[in-house]
């Protein structure tokens, strides 16, 4: 099977945005406790943060982290997580049927974020709370001093304000599972009022309204239209959430999951434009794809405790990812980059232990899942401008999406260097690709993630025997790069350019 790809610096989509490489830390399962925070761990620092996890977060190239939820935030009282730890109350977390000890809160997260070198993205509770609480937490985080909440922050050890830029106005308020679930009219109104009040305290905040929890929601499209009609002037982005897993439709259908993300982004973008046209405004609204990943929702690890069992940090949503899962994650990153004109921020959910690229055993090692590798390499090598790649090659007949290309690709182009990211989504066949490049390009590196057993999964005992390896088939002759792409594979080729 053969395919032709064309790359040209003139095919620009927009800039590579560092915020595309965000992640997510929610008070869910072991993401916080025995994930990023475990005071008794041999690698823990003086604040209780696991040093081995911090090292992997830095290696992964995470740019931003969304906190503290997620479904958790819709029942969260942020004040419970500040002040002396010994005085903080323990609360029932209804979202995940767990007990929240509040040992980690806003100040601890900000300290961890600084150590990790990431930008915090905070979410506020617009489910069971409202405008006043939104005002209070912005005052606590962003006002230098003089006011009650700012002085409490200073008394708690943070003399300088955190100056948090990005704020999510609630979480998945379109979902009936959400505490404080609202109609789009109800949510649009409270989001607008919270946003207006927050900007009175800090005019520089960037605010994200809740969009749809998936493209399959019955209210999708109409939710975005109604919310933005109300809140357009007060927000900067609207969110999108999507999770993918291998269903009864089979492996091949799962491998083309990024087609759904492409359509999701295009349709939300069209709705944004429709509302802008109706309002006769030139203001642009972006998309914050602040939850995305592979997540096997139907498996036992995704089932929370029940009854009188309210454990602290239970093992929840601890999916163990295969090579095929990692290829899909790499493809979703391609989709996000390809839509950089629309997607201004994105967060893979989540960072540690919970549907995560990083795993950490209590008192034991931290290790990399297969999904770690495409994220880390894309984050490290995508820079400059995103280029649309023209693909002409074999197709796959998808039950959901019709005829789609077996190969999917995107490129980035900066002064002196370029990167090509490509997946072969065919479940059985390798593809020989020829890539037309501008003159003066030479190969710096060509690597592929692939294994004959696409179900291979990493573990605490072995997270390195299968990973990204050099692809020796890559070569340039004149202005054409040729490379063989195995089935179910993710490949990155970095180039020197003149």
N, C-alpha and C positions, 0 to 999 in steps of 0.2 A: 504494500500500500504506500502511495506517495502523496505528498502534499507540498504546496508552494506557499510560502509566507513572504510578505513584503513589508519592510520597515523603512520609513523615511522620516527624517526630522521635521518635515512639513506637516506630518499627520498628528499635530499636537492636540491633546485633549485639555490639558491644564497642568498645573504644578503638582509634583509629588508632595503630599501633605504628611508631615510627621504624625499628625493626629490619626492618620489611617491605622497606625500600628498600636492602638490602644488595647487595654485589657480591662478586667472587671474583678473586683474583690467585693463579695457580698457576705454578710453574716449568714452563711448557709453551709451546713455540713462542716467539713474540716478546712474550709478555705482560709478562715482567719485563725482559729484555734488549732494548733499543730500544723497549720499551713504556713502563713507568714509569721505567726507569733507562737512561740513555745519557750518560755523562760527556762525550763529545765533541760533544753536540748544542748548538747556539747558545743554547738556552733553559735548559740544565742549570745547576743551582745547585752550590754548593760540595761537595755530597754526591753529585752525579751524577744527580739526579732531574730529569726533564724538566718544566720550568715550564709549557709549553703543555698537557701532559697533566694536570698538577695543576689548572690552571685549569678544564679541562673536567670533571674529576672533581667539583670543587666546584660547578660549574654544574649538573651532573647531579643533585646532591642525594643522593649516596651516603651512607648512614648507617654501615654496617659493611662490612668486607671480610674474607672467609675466606682463610686462607693457611696453608701453602704448597701445598696440594693437598686434594682431587683424587688421581688415581691416582699422581701423583708422590710423595705423602707415604708411600705404603706401601713405598718403598725408600729413604726419606730418612734420613740421619743428621744430626740437627739440629746436632750439635756441629761439623760441617764448615763451618757458616756463621757461626761466631763467631771472634773474635780477629783478628790482623793478616791483611789480605786476601792479602798475598803468601805467607802460610804455609798458606793453605787448599788442600785437595786438590781436584783435578778428579775427578769421579765419572761413571760411566756411569749414565744415567737409563734404566732398562729399560722404564718405562711408555711413554715417547714416543721411545725409541731415539735419544737425544740425549746430548751431553756437557754436564754441569753444572759450570760453573767456580766456583760458590759465591762469586761476588763480592758477591752480595746474600744475606743471611741474616736471622736473627731481629732483630738490632739495627738493621740497615738498614731492614727492613720497619717496625719500630716508629717509627723516625725519619720515614719516609715517611707513615705513618698519622697522626702528629701534625701534619705539614704539611698533609695532606689534610683534617684535621678529622674523621676517621672512627674508629669503634671497631673494634679488631682482634678477629678471631675465629680462634683458632689450632686447627690440626688436629694430632693426634699419630699416630705410626706404630704401629698395632696389627696391621700385616700381617707385616712381617719383624722387628719388635721387640716391646716389651711393657711391663710394669708399671714396671720400673726406669727406662727412658727417659722414660716419662710423668712419673714423679716428678721426674726431673732437670730437665726443661724447665720444669715449674711452679716448681720451686725457683729456677731461673735467672731467670725472668720476674717472680715475685711476692714473693719473700722480700726484705726490705729489706737485710739484710746479715748477716755473721757466719758463714754457712755457705760451703762451698767454691764451689758454683755461684753463689751470690749475690755473693760477692767477685770471682769471675771476671767477672760482668756489670759490676760497678763498675770493675774494672780495664780493661774494654773501653769505658769511657766513659759508662756509664749508672748514675749514682750512685743515682738513685731507681728503685724497682721499677716495672715496667710495669703491674702489677695487672690482668692480662688476666682478664676475667670468663668469656667464652664459649670452650669447648673442645670440639672434635669428637673423639670417641673412635674414630679411624680413619676410613676412607673406603670406602664401597661393598663392605663385606666379604662381601656376599651374591653378588658377581659372580665367576664363574670367571676373568675376565680380571685380577682383582686379585692382586697379589703377596701371598702369605699368606692367600689366600681360605680362609674357614672355614665350617663348618656353623653354624647358628644357636645350637646348644648350645655349641660351642666359643667363638664370638664373645661370646655372652651372658656366659659365665664370665670371659673375660679383660677385657671391658669393665667388669664389676662390680668386679673386683679393682683395675683401674687407677683407676676412679672413687673407690673407697674410699681408696686411697693418696693420690690427688691432693687429696681433701678433708681428709686428715690434715695436709697442708701448708697448704692454703688452704680453709677451710670455706665461703668465699663464692663459689667457682667455680660456673658454670652449665654443665652437661655434656649433650652431645648424643650419644645412641647412634645407631649406623648402622641406618637402616631400609632399605627396598627401593630398588634403583636405578631401578626403574620399576614401573608397575602391571602390566606384562606379564610380569614375572619369574615363573618357575614356582613359586618359593617365596613369592611375595607373600601377605601375610596371615598365613600360618603363621610366616614369619620374624619378623614383628613380635610375634606372640603369644609365641613361645618366648623371644626376646630380652628382652622386657619382663617376662615371668614371672620371669626370672633377675635383671634389672637394675633393676626398677621403683623400688626404694627409693633407688637411688644416682644416678639420672639425672633430668634436668629436661625434656628433649625427646627426640624421636626424629626422624630425618631422613627426607626424601622427595626424590627426584630425578626430573626428567622433562624430556625434550626432544621437540620437535615439528618436523615439516617436511612439505612438500608431497610426498606419495607418489603412487603410481600411481592411488590412489583419487580424486585430483584436487583442484583448488583449493577447491571448496565444502566438501569434507570437512576440508581443512586449516584453513579459516576457523573451524570450530567446535571446534578443539583444546581450548579451555578446558573443554569438557564433560568431557574426560578428567581434567583437573586437579581439577575439582569432585568427581568420583567418587573419585579418589585420596584427597583430603583426607577426604571423608566416611567412606571405608572404613577408613583408618588411625585416624580418630577413634573409629569403632565398635570397632576392635580394642583401642585404649587403654581404652575403657570396659569392655569385656569382661574384660580382665585386672584392672582396678581392682575390678570387682565380685567376681571370683573371689578376690581378695586381701582383700576387705572393707576397702578403704582409701578415704579421701576425698581423698587426694593427687591433684592434677591433673598430667597430663603434656601438654606442648604438642608441636606439630609444627614442626620447623625445615626449611623447604623450601629447603635450602641449595644446590641446583643446579636451575636451570630456565632455559629459553631456547628459541629456535628454533635448530636445529643440523642441517645437511644432512650427516648421517653418511656417506652413500653417495657423496659427491663427492670428487674428487681431493685438495682441500686437507686432508681429514681423514685421509689416508693417511700414516703416519709413514715416515721413512727405514728402510732395511734393510741387512743385510750388514755390511760394514766401515765404512759411512758413519755416523759418530757426530758430527753437526754441533752447534755451539753455537747455540741459538736459531734453528732453522730456521723457515721460514714454514709454519705448521701451523694448520689449522682456521680459516683466514681467510675465512670466509663474508662475501659482500657482500650486504647485506640489501635487500629490496624494500619498497615501500609495503605490500604485503599482509603481509609478515613483521612490519612494525611494528604493523599493526592486530592481529595475533595476539598480539604482546607486550603491547599495551595491554589486550587481553582477559584475558591471564593475570594481569596486575596487578589487574584487576577481581575475578578469582576469589580471589586471595590476600587482598585487602581484605575481600571478602564473608565470608571464613572467619577473620576476625581473632580470633574466639573460640577457634579451634583453632590457627591458624598464628601463632606467637609470634616467628618470625624467618624471613627469606627472603633468598636471595642469587642474583641473576642471574649466570649463568656465561657469559662472564667479562667483565673490565672493559676491557682494552685488547688490540687486535689479534686475539685468539683468540675466535671467535664473539662479538664484542664490539660495544658501541655506540660505542666510541671507537677510531679507527684512528690510527696514528702511523708515518710513514715514517722510516727511518733517516736522520738528518741533515736531514730535510725536515719537512713540516707535519703537524700533528695535525688530524683532522677528524671530523665527526659522521656516523654512519650514521643511516638512517631510524629505527632502533629507539631512538635516543637521546631522541627528542622525547616519546613517551608516558611514558617513565620519568621524565624530568626534570620534566615538568609535573605528573604525579601526585604525585611526591615533594614538589614545592613547594606543592601546593594541597590535599592531603589532610590534614585535621586534625580534632581533636575526636573525635566518635563516628562509627563506620561505621553507615550505615543500609541495611537491605535494601530494594531497589526492586522493587515489584510490576510485572511486565511482562505486558501482554495485547496480543498483536499477531500478525502473520504468522509462520508457522513454516517450518522447513526440514526436509526429510526426509533424515536422515543415515544412511548405511549402518551405521555403528558405534553410533550413539546413539539412533536412532529419530527421533521428531519433537521438534525443539528450537526455541526462540524465535530469530527472526532478529536481534532486538535483545537485547543483554545489557548490564546496567547496575548500578552501585553508586553510592551517594552518601555524603558525609561532612558532618557538621553540627557547627559550633562556634559559640560566642557571636558573633553578628553576621555570620557568613559560612557559606556552604555550597558544596559542589562536587558536580557530577554528572558521572560518567564513563560514556560509553555507546558501544558499538560496533554498527555495522550489519554483520552477518556475511553478509548476502545477497550473492552474487557478481554479481548483475545488476540488482537493483531498489533504487531509493531508497525510503525509508520516511518518511512524515510522522508525527512523533511529537507527541503532546500529553501534557504532564507535569503532573499535578495536584500543586500545591504548597501549603504552609501560607500563610495570609494574610501580607502584608507583605514578600514577596520581590521583589527587583528584580535585573535582570541586570547584572553587572559586566563579564563577558567571556564570549564564546562563540567557540571555535576548533575547527577540524576538520582532521584529517590525512587527505587523500584526493588521488588523482590519477587522471585518466582512464586512464592506463597504470599498472595496479597493479604492473607489473614494474619500474617506474622505481627505479633505485638511485643512491645518492650515490657520490661519488668524491673523491679528493684535489683534483681540479680543480673540482668542483661539488658542494658539500654543502648548498646553500642555495636553489637555484631551486625545489625542491619541499620543502615542510615543512608546518608548522601555520599555517593562515591563518584570518582572522576568518570566522565563519559568520553572514552577514547575515540569514539567515532566522529567527534566534531572536528571539522576542518574547513578552511577557507581557501577557495580557488578563485582568484579575481575578485569579483564583487558578490560571490555566492558562498554562503555557509551551508554545509551539509551536515546532518546529524541524524542518527537513528534513535527513535524514541520508542522504548519498549511499551507494551500494553500496561495500562494502569500505572502511569509514571508521571512524576513532576520533574522538570528540568530547568536549570538556570544556567545561562551562558553570559559571562561578563566579557565586555569588549573594550579594547583601547580604540579611540577614534581620533582622526586628524581633521 
